[in-house]
Amino acid sequence: MMKVAIASDHGGILIRKEIIKVMEELNIEYKDFGCGDESSVDYPDFAVPVAEKVASGEFDRGILVCGTGIGMSIAANKVKGIRCALVHDVFSARMTRLHNDTNVLAMGERVIGAGLAREIAKVWLETEFEGGRHTRRIQKISDYENR
């Protein structure tokens, strides 16, 4: 069973709650890493722990939400082994899994609405990595990262 770590800063609470509903509907095990309310917080304080949990293998994937998704994706991608994609459309969500084997998804609550965020999360969670020629490309990224 897939395990997902999810978090948001103050700018992504509503979409985070919607994505949790999607994971419950799909019977996906998850852990919510916060934040607790709309008081201003620093997105790296939420993005980095989720990314570290995914990179360590404790969780299979992670989902991060902030106002734009940009800060969360930048912070998550600093963690070795993370391939976080900032996604605001369903096609990109599918392709990041098929071709890039992304293990963290970032979205921006001030960019997209809850309905689209639910669709993106569902597609991203249900899509498997295609492998094949894409495996070689992902390996090149890992090789660079491990230098």
C-alpha contacts under 8 A as a table, 3 or more apart, distances in Angstrom:
res1	aa1	res2	aa2	distance
1	M	28	I	6.99
1	M	29	E	7.21
2	M	28	I	6.00
2	M	29	E	6.32
2	M	59	F	7.76
2	M	60	D	6.08
2	M	61	R	7.85
3	K	28	I	6.49
3	K	29	E	4.86
3	K	30	Y	5.37
3	K	31	K	7.94
3	K	59	F	5.07
3	K	60	D	5.32
3	K	61	R	6.69
4	V	28	I	7.40
4	V	29	E	6.34
4	V	30	Y	4.53
4	V	31	K	6.50
4	V	59	F	5.54
4	V	60	D	5.93
4	V	61	R	4.89
4	V	62	G	5.26
4	V	63	I	7.30
5	A	30	Y	5.65
5	A	31	K	5.07
5	A	32	D	6.24
5	A	33	F	7.00
5	A	50	V	5.86
5	A	53	K	7.43
5	A	54	V	7.42
5	A	59	F	6.24
5	A	61	R	6.42
5	A	62	G	4.59
5	A	63	I	6.37
6	I	16	R	7.45
6	I	30	Y	7.15
6	I	31	K	6.26
6	I	32	D	5.06
6	I	33	F	5.92
6	I	34	G	7.66
6	I	50	V	6.80
6	I	62	G	5.55
6	I	63	I	4.69
6	I	64	L	5.87
7	A	16	R	6.93
7	A	32	D	5.90
7	A	33	F	4.89
7	A	34	G	5.05
7	A	35	C	6.62
7	A	46	F	6.07
7	A	47	A	7.04
7	A	50	V	7.09
7	A	63	I	6.55
7	A	64	L	5.15
7	A	65	V	6.56
8	S	11	G	7.24
8	S	12	G	5.16
8	S	13	I	5.95
8	S	16	R	6.45
8	S	33	F	7.79
8	S	34	G	6.01
8	S	35	C	5.79
8	S	43	Y	7.33
8	S	46	F	6.56
8	S	47	A	7.68
8	S	64	L	5.50
8	S	65	V	4.56
8	S	66	C	5.57
9	D	12	G	5.63
9	D	13	I	6.76
9	D	34	G	7.33
9	D	35	C	5.53
9	D	38	E	7.95
9	D	40	S	7.66
9	D	41	V	6.11
9	D	42	D	6.87
9	D	43	Y	5.37
9	D	46	F	6.84
9	D	65	V	6.78
9	D	66	C	5.35
9	D	67	G	7.97
10	H	13	I	5.91
10	H	35	C	6.59
10	H	37	D	6.41
10	H	38	E	4.49
10	H	39	S	6.08
10	H	40	S	5.71
10	H	41	V	6.29
10	H	66	C	6.98
10	H	67	G	7.97
11	G	38	E	7.18
11	G	65	V	7.52
11	G	66	C	4.82
11	G	67	G	4.47
11	G	109	E	6.60
11	G	110	R	7.49
12	G	15	I	5.71
12	G	16	R	6.11
12	G	65	V	4.84
12	G	66	C	4.33
12	G	67	G	5.74
12	G	108	G	6.86
12	G	109	E	5.24
12	G	110	R	7.97
13	I	16	R	5.07
13	I	17	K	6.30
13	I	35	C	7.38
13	I	37	D	7.41
13	I	38	E	7.35
13	I	65	V	7.53
13	I	66	C	7.87
14	L	17	K	5.28
14	L	18	E	6.50
14	L	109	E	7.60
14	L	114	A	7.51
15	I	18	E	4.94
15	I	19	I	6.16
15	I	65	V	7.20
15	I	109	E	6.17
15	I	113	G	7.67
15	I	114	A	5.50
15	I	117	A	6.69
15	I	118	R	7.93
16	R	19	I	5.16
16	R	20	I	6.24
16	R	64	L	7.82
16	R	65	V	6.48
17	K	20	I	5.10
17	K	21	K	6.50
18	E	21	K	5.14
18	E	22	V	6.53
18	E	114	A	6.58
18	E	117	A	7.81
18	E	118	R	6.44
19	I	22	V	4.93
19	I	23	M	6.30
19	I	117	A	7.24
19	I	118	R	5.71
19	I	121	A	6.53
20	I	23	M	5.09
20	I	24	E	6.21
20	I	30	Y	7.93
21	K	24	E	5.04
21	K	25	E	6.18
22	V	25	E	5.04
22	V	26	L	6.22
22	V	118	R	6.51
22	V	121	A	7.56
22	V	122	K	6.69
23	M	26	L	5.00
23	M	27	N	5.99
23	M	28	I	4.99
23	M	29	E	7.29
23	M	30	Y	7.43
23	M	122	K	7.86
24	E	27	N	4.92
24	E	28	I	6.00
24	E	29	E	7.67
25	E	28	I	7.77
33	F	46	F	7.03
33	F	50	V	7.36
34	G	46	F	7.25
35	C	38	E	7.97
35	C	41	V	7.86
35	C	46	F	7.43
41	V	45	D	7.87
42	D	45	D	5.69
42	D	46	F	7.53
43	Y	46	F	5.44
43	Y	47	A	6.07
43	Y	66	C	7.21
43	Y	71	G	6.68
43	Y	72	M	6.06
43	Y	75	A	7.95
44	P	47	A	4.93
44	P	48	V	5.58
44	P	71	G	7.58
44	P	72	M	6.66
44	P	75	A	5.70
44	P	76	A	7.85
45	D	48	V	6.14
45	D	49	P	6.96
46	F	49	P	5.79
46	F	50	V	6.51
47	A	50	V	5.42
47	A	51	A	6.12
47	A	64	L	6.57
47	A	72	M	5.45
47	A	73	S	7.71
47	A	75	A	6.04
47	A	76	A	5.40
48	V	51	A	5.05
48	V	52	E	5.99
48	V	75	A	6.21
48	V	76	A	5.47
48	V	79	V	7.07
49	P	52	E	5.03
49	P	53	K	6.17
50	V	53	K	5.16
50	V	54	V	6.36
50	V	62	G	6.26
50	V	76	A	7.79
51	A	54	V	5.13
51	A	55	A	6.01
51	A	62	G	6.77
51	A	76	A	5.36
51	A	77	N	7.86
51	A	79	V	6.34
51	A	82	I	6.59
51	A	104	V	7.29
52	E	55	A	4.97
52	E	56	S	5.99
52	E	79	V	6.52
53	K	56	S	5.26
53	K	57	G	6.44
53	K	58	E	5.40
53	K	59	F	5.80
54	V	57	G	5.21
54	V	58	E	5.98
54	V	59	F	4.72
54	V	60	D	5.77
54	V	61	R	5.69
54	V	62	G	6.38
54	V	82	I	7.55
54	V	103	N	7.35
54	V	104	V	7.90
55	A	58	E	7.72
55	A	59	F	7.91
55	A	79	V	7.41
55	A	80	K	6.97
55	A	81	G	5.51
55	A	82	I	6.15
56	S	59	F	7.59
57	G	60	D	6.20
59	F	62	G	7.31
60	D	103	N	7.08
61	R	103	N	4.79
61	R	104	V	5.55
62	G	103	N	6.34
62	G	104	V	4.45
62	G	105	L	6.31
63	I	104	V	5.50
63	I	105	L	4.75
63	I	106	A	5.90
64	L	69	G	7.36
64	L	72	M	6.32
64	L	73	S	7.71
64	L	104	V	7.41
64	L	105	L	6.15
64	L	106	A	4.69
64	L	107	M	6.51
65	V	68	T	7.79
65	V	69	G	5.68
65	V	72	M	6.89
65	V	106	A	5.64
65	V	107	M	4.98
65	V	108	G	5.68
65	V	109	E	6.73
66	C	69	G	4.97
66	C	70	I	7.72
66	C	71	G	7.37
66	C	72	M	6.52
66	C	106	A	7.96
66	C	107	M	6.74
66	C	108	G	5.23
66	C	109	E	6.18
67	G	108	G	4.74
67	G	109	E	5.01
67	G	110	R	4.96
67	G	111	V	7.27
68	T	71	G	7.37
68	T	107	M	6.58
68	T	108	G	3.68
68	T	109	E	6.30
68	T	110	R	5.89
68	T	111	V	5.98
69	G	72	M	5.41
69	G	73	S	6.11
69	G	86	L	6.16
69	G	106	A	5.28
69	G	107	M	4.44
69	G	108	G	4.13
69	G	109	E	7.60
70	I	73	S	5.25
70	I	74	I	6.19
70	I	86	L	6.81
70	I	106	A	7.66
70	I	107	M	7.87
70	I	108	G	7.46
71	G	74	I	5.21
71	G	75	A	6.15
72	M	75	A	5.23
72	M	76	A	6.01
72	M	106	A	6.53
73	S	76	A	5.16
73	S	77	N	6.05
73	S	84	C	5.86
73	S	85	A	6.59
73	S	86	L	6.10
73	S	105	L	7.84
73	S	106	A	5.74
74	I	77	N	5.34
74	I	78	K	6.71
75	A	78	K	5.47
75	A	79	V	7.57
76	A	79	V	5.77
76	A	82	I	6.79
76	A	84	C	6.48
76	A	104	V	7.83
77	N	80	K	7.35
77	N	82	I	5.56
77	N	83	R	6.23
77	N	84	C	5.85
78	K	82	I	7.62
79	V	82	I	5.80
80	K	145	E	6.95
81	G	142	S	7.10
81	G	145	E	7.76
82	I	102	T	7.60
82	I	103	N	6.39
82	I	104	V	6.92
83	R	100	N	7.76
83	R	101	D	7.46
83	R	102	T	4.85
83	R	103	N	5.61
83	R	104	V	6.20
84	C	102	T	5.77
84	C	103	N	6.20
84	C	104	V	4.40
84	C	105	L	5.51
84	C	106	A	6.76
85	A	96	T	6.90
85	A	102	T	6.58
85	A	104	V	6.55
85	A	105	L	5.29
85	A	106	A	5.94
86	L	105	L	6.24
86	L	106	A	4.59
86	L	107	M	5.73
87	V	90	V	7.91
87	V	92	S	6.22
87	V	93	A	6.00
87	V	105	L	7.03
87	V	106	A	6.22
87	V	107	M	5.68
87	V	120	I	7.80
88	H	92	S	7.47
88	H	93	A	7.75
88	H	107	M	6.34
88	H	108	G	7.54
88	H	111	V	7.57
88	H	112	I	6.64
88	H	117	A	7.62
88	H	120	I	7.43
89	D	92	S	5.66
89	D	93	A	6.43
89	D	116	L	7.49
89	D	120	I	6.44
90	V	93	A	5.01
90	V	94	R	6.33
90	V	116	L	7.88
90	V	119	E	6.73
90	V	120	I	4.94
90	V	123	V	6.89
91	F	94	R	5.28
91	F	95	M	6.24
92	S	95	M	4.98
92	S	96	T	5.94
93	A	96	T	5.40
93	A	97	R	6.75
93	A	120	I	5.88
93	A	121	A	7.67
93	A	123	V	6.52
93	A	124	W	5.22
94	R	97	R	5.50
94	R	98	L	6.20
94	R	123	V	5.99
94	R	124	W	5.64
94	R	127	T	6.24
95	M	98	L	4.89
95	M	99	H	5.66
95	M	100	N	7.18
96	T	99	H	5.70
96	T	100	N	4.88
96	T	101	D	6.20
96	T	102	T	5.70
96	T	124	W	7.87
97	R	100	N	5.56
97	R	101	D	4.52
97	R	102	T	5.37
97	R	103	N	7.97
97	R	124	W	6.46
97	R	127	T	5.99
97	R	128	E	6.04
97	R	129	F	5.29
97	R	130	E	7.79
98	L	101	D	6.17
98	L	127	T	6.73
98	L	128	E	6.04
98	L	129	F	4.35
98	L	130	E	4.80
98	L	131	G	7.58
99	H	129	F	6.43
99	H	130	E	6.23
99	H	131	G	7.30
99	H	134	H	5.63
100	N	129	F	7.39
100	N	134	H	6.96
100	N	138	I	6.67
101	D	128	E	7.74
101	D	129	F	5.22
101	D	138	I	7.65
102	T	105	L	7.20
105	L	124	W	7.86
107	M	112	I	7.97
107	M	117	A	7.54
108	G	111	V	5.19
108	G	112	I	6.38
109	E	112	I	5.53
109	E	113	G	6.50
109	E	114	A	7.68
110	R	113	G	7.58
112	I	116	L	6.51
112	I	117	A	6.67
113	G	116	L	5.64
113	G	117	A	6.21
114	A	117	A	4.98
114	A	118	R	6.14
115	G	118	R	5.22
115	G	119	E	6.49
116	L	119	E	5.06
116	L	120	I	6.13
117	A	120	I	5.09
117	A	121	A	6.07
118	R	121	A	5.21
118	R	122	K	6.11
119	E	122	K	5.16
119	E	123	V	6.20
120	I	123	V	5.33
120	I	124	W	6.02
121	A	124	W	5.08
121	A	125	L	5.93
122	K	125	L	5.20
122	K	126	E	6.09
123	V	126	E	5.21
123	V	127	T	5.96
124	W	127	T	5.46
130	E	134	H	7.27
131	G	134	H	5.31
131	G	135	T	5.03
132	G	135	T	5.62
132	G	136	R	7.58
133	R	136	R	5.62
133	R	137	R	6.95
134	H	137	R	5.06
134	H	138	I	6.25
135	T	138	I	5.19
135	T	139	Q	6.09
136	R	139	Q	5.05
136	R	140	K	6.35
137	R	140	K	5.15
137	R	141	I	6.68
138	I	141	I	5.19
138	I	142	S	6.40
139	Q	142	S	4.94
139	Q	143	D	5.96
140	K	143	D	5.01
140	K	144	Y	6.24
141	I	144	Y	5.24
141	I	145	E	6.17
142	S	145	E	4.95
142	S	146	N	6.10
143	D	146	N	5.18
143	D	147	R	6.48
144	Y	147	R	5.40
